[in-house]
């Protein structure tokens, strides 16, 4: 496994870890409430009471950030054969991937997939509504400044996408510093997007 492939694994593991910690946070609160009530409390009844709307502007921006994150990851790892020589956009459609039209189509596909994930999450049962991306942050207390810090992921992701786009247009040239800059921006944005989950884990003990 190359170091670039290892970076992809690190991104995936961080996402999985974030999901796992989020589940632990919700279950911990569930357990505490059941102990206080001295009876079983169905999750589908508990989650609506725990949820607090963070504001439509914040929700729209944070969903846009997640869409950009998927696009950023796809652009970094799949636009050129640098990471996955046999599984990338360039290998399957070299003519299309080298044009601006191909890059736009690739980006739109990424956005569409993420939108389907968001819409699909709305179909989850009430007992699993804490995994609806549109409601994810409603189970955490966020100050105005904390929200601003999280929204900073959007410009970071745009810069990462622009760098990845440039690398695709000049391929087969590859500058390591450019690639790692795009990766670090992608990683930093992911940390910003999941840090409320980690914060709750440490502060809620």
C-alpha positions as CSV (number, residue, x, y, z in Angstrom):
1,X,0.0,0.0,0.0
2,X,1.4,3.4,-1.0
3,X,1.3,6.4,1.4
4,X,-1.3,8.0,-0.8
5,X,-3.5,5.0,-0.5
6,X,-2.9,5.0,3.2
7,X,-4.2,8.6,3.3
8,X,-7.4,7.4,1.7
9,X,-7.7,4.7,4.4
10,X,-7.2,7.3,7.1
11,X,-10.0,9.4,5.7
12,X,-12.4,6.5,5.6
13,X,-11.4,5.3,9.1
14,X,-11.9,8.8,10.5
15,X,-15.4,8.9,9.0
16,X,-16.2,5.5,10.5
17,X,-14.8,6.6,13.8
18,X,-17.0,9.7,13.7
19,X,-20.1,7.7,13.0
20,X,-19.2,5.3,15.8
21,X,-18.6,8.0,18.4
22,X,-21.9,9.7,17.4
23,X,-23.7,6.5,18.1
24,X,-22.0,6.1,21.4
25,X,-22.9,9.7,22.4
26,X,-26.6,9.1,21.6
27,X,-26.6,5.7,23.4
28,X,-24.9,7.2,26.4
29,X,-27.6,9.9,26.7
30,X,-30.2,7.3,26.2
31,X,-28.8,5.2,29.0
32,X,-28.7,8.2,31.4
33,X,-32.3,9.1,30.7
34,X,-33.4,5.5,31.2
35,X,-31.6,5.5,34.6
36,X,-33.2,8.8,35.6
37,X,-36.7,7.6,34.6
38,X,-36.1,4.1,36.0
39,X,-37.8,2.6,33.0
40,X,-37.2,1.8,29.3
41,X,-37.5,4.8,27.0
42,X,-38.0,3.9,23.3
43,X,-35.3,5.6,21.1
44,X,-38.0,6.8,18.7
45,X,-39.6,8.8,21.5
46,X,-36.3,10.1,22.9
47,X,-34.6,11.4,19.8
48,X,-37.3,14.1,19.0
49,X,-36.9,15.5,22.5
50,X,-33.1,15.6,22.2
51,X,-33.1,17.3,18.8
52,X,-32.6,21.1,18.7
53,X,-32.7,22.9,15.4
54,X,-29.4,24.7,14.7
55,X,-30.9,27.2,12.3
56,X,-31.8,26.8,8.6
57,X,-28.7,28.8,7.4
58,X,-26.3,26.7,9.3
59,X,-28.0,23.5,8.2
60,X,-27.9,24.5,4.6
61,X,-24.2,25.5,4.8
62,X,-23.2,22.3,6.7
63,X,-25.0,20.1,4.1
64,X,-23.2,22.0,1.4
65,X,-19.9,21.3,3.2
66,X,-20.6,17.6,3.3
67,X,-21.4,17.6,-0.4
68,X,-18.2,19.5,-1.1
69,X,-16.3,17.0,1.1
70,X,-17.4,14.1,-1.1
71,X,-16.6,16.0,-4.2
72,X,-13.2,16.9,-2.8
73,X,-12.4,13.3,-1.9
74,X,-13.5,12.1,-5.3
75,X,-11.4,14.8,-7.1
76,X,-8.3,14.0,-5.1
77,X,-8.4,10.2,-5.3
78,X,-10.2,9.4,-8.5
79,X,-9.4,12.1,-11.1
80,X,-5.9,10.8,-11.8
81,X,-4.2,7.4,-11.6
82,X,-1.8,8.7,-8.9
83,X,-3.5,6.9,-6.1
84,X,-5.5,4.1,-7.7
85,X,-3.9,3.2,-11.0
86,X,-6.6,0.7,-12.0
87,X,-9.7,2.4,-10.5
88,X,-10.1,6.0,-11.5
89,X,-11.9,8.4,-13.8
90,X,-8.9,8.9,-16.0
91,X,-8.4,5.2,-16.6
92,X,-12.1,4.6,-17.6
93,X,-12.7,7.8,-19.6
94,X,-9.4,9.4,-20.4
95,X,-10.8,11.7,-23.2
96,X,-13.6,13.0,-21.0
97,X,-11.6,13.3,-17.8
98,X,-9.0,15.5,-19.5
99,X,-11.6,18.1,-20.5
100,X,-13.3,20.8,-18.5
101,X,-16.7,19.3,-19.5
102,X,-15.5,15.9,-18.1
103,X,-14.5,17.6,-14.8
104,X,-17.8,19.3,-14.5
105,X,-19.7,16.0,-15.1
106,X,-17.5,14.3,-12.5
107,X,-18.2,17.0,-10.0
108,X,-21.9,16.9,-10.6
109,X,-21.9,13.1,-10.1
110,X,-20.3,13.5,-6.7
111,X,-22.9,16.2,-5.7
112,X,-25.7,13.9,-6.9
113,X,-24.5,11.0,-4.9
114,X,-24.2,13.1,-1.7
115,X,-27.7,14.5,-2.3
116,X,-29.1,11.0,-2.6
117,X,-27.4,10.1,0.7
118,X,-29.0,13.1,2.3
119,X,-32.5,12.4,0.9
120,X,-32.1,8.7,1.6
121,X,-31.3,9.5,5.3
122,X,-34.7,11.2,5.6
123,X,-36.3,7.8,5.0
124,X,-34.6,6.2,8.0
125,X,-37.0,5.1,10.8
126,X,-37.5,7.3,13.8
127,X,-35.3,5.1,15.9
128,X,-32.4,5.9,13.6
129,X,-33.1,9.6,12.9
130,X,-29.9,10.6,14.6
131,X,-28.1,9.4,11.5
132,X,-30.0,11.7,9.2
133,X,-27.2,14.0,7.9
134,X,-29.7,16.9,7.8
135,X,-30.3,16.5,11.5
136,X,-26.9,15.3,12.7
137,X,-25.8,18.4,14.6
138,X,-29.2,18.9,16.2
139,X,-28.1,16.6,19.0
140,X,-25.1,18.8,20.0
141,X,-24.8,22.2,21.6
142,X,-23.0,24.6,19.3
143,X,-22.2,28.2,19.9
144,X,-22.2,30.8,17.1
145,X,-18.5,30.9,17.0
146,X,-18.3,27.1,16.9
147,X,-20.6,27.1,13.9
148,X,-18.5,29.7,12.2
149,X,-15.4,27.5,12.7
150,X,-17.2,24.5,11.2
151,X,-18.4,26.5,8.2
152,X,-14.7,27.4,7.5
153,X,-14.6,23.9,6.0
154,X,-16.3,25.2,2.9
155,X,-13.5,27.4,1.6
156,X,-10.9,24.8,2.6
157,X,-12.8,22.3,0.5
158,X,-13.1,24.6,-2.5
159,X,-9.3,25.2,-2.4
160,X,-8.7,21.4,-2.2
161,X,-11.0,20.8,-5.2
162,X,-9.3,23.5,-7.2
163,X,-5.9,22.0,-6.5
164,X,-7.1,18.6,-7.5
165,X,-8.7,20.0,-10.7
166,X,-5.4,21.6,-11.6
167,X,-3.5,18.3,-11.0
168,X,-6.0,16.6,-13.3
169,X,-5.5,19.1,-16.1
170,X,-1.7,18.8,-16.0
171,X,-1.5,15.1,-15.5
172,X,0.8,13.1,-16.0
173,X,2.8,15.8,-14.1
174,X,2.4,15.4,-10.4
175,X,3.8,17.7,-7.7
176,X,3.9,16.0,-4.3
177,X,3.6,19.3,-2.4
178,X,0.4,20.1,-4.4
179,X,-1.2,16.7,-3.8
180,X,-0.4,16.8,-0.1
181,X,-1.7,20.3,0.3
182,X,-5.0,19.2,-1.2
183,X,-5.1,16.2,1.1
184,X,-4.4,18.2,4.2
185,X,-7.1,20.7,3.4
186,X,-9.5,17.8,2.9
187,X,-8.5,16.2,6.2
188,X,-8.7,19.5,8.0
189,X,-12.3,20.1,6.7
190,X,-13.3,16.6,7.8
191,X,-11.9,17.3,11.3
192,X,-14.0,20.5,11.4
193,X,-17.1,18.7,10.4
194,X,-16.9,15.9,13.0
195,X,-15.2,17.7,15.9
196,X,-18.6,18.4,17.7
197,X,-19.0,14.7,18.0
198,X,-15.6,14.2,19.5
199,X,-16.0,17.2,21.7
200,X,-19.2,15.7,23.2
201,X,-17.5,12.4,23.8
202,X,-14.8,14.0,25.9
203,X,-16.9,16.6,27.7
204,X,-19.9,14.3,28.3
205,X,-18.1,11.8,30.4
